[in-house]
């Protein structure tokens, strides 16, 4: 439908009007102040598929990354934690800092994936024998 939004330059009144192409060439007057100082207000609606939370954004970006990129990020985070653990504690506080590293390696993840794909009988055999 050809609905157009108009704004009056003189009184800043905005309104919407249905106008066909044949009537479009005629200048219209502002319904409030009756002057012909109108301009068309283009309202553009753009809908972009965007994430709304940081967690969703993290999941979206992680899905785009490869295994080596993810491993590099985990290693960098672990290095930061180790450097933090090696810094001296503030004055007046006794004890040691304990590094909080990620104990799960990529080899462990691969093993867990294999175990999760096993049937119940294969899992029982793996528990007993320790062989894949």
Secondary structure, DSSP 8 states (H G I E B T S, - for coil): --EEEEEETTT--EEEEE--HHHHTS----TTT--S-EEEE-----------SHHHHHHHHHHHS-HHHHHHHHHHHHHHHHHHHHS---TT--S----------HHHHHHHHHHHHS-HHHHHHHHHH---
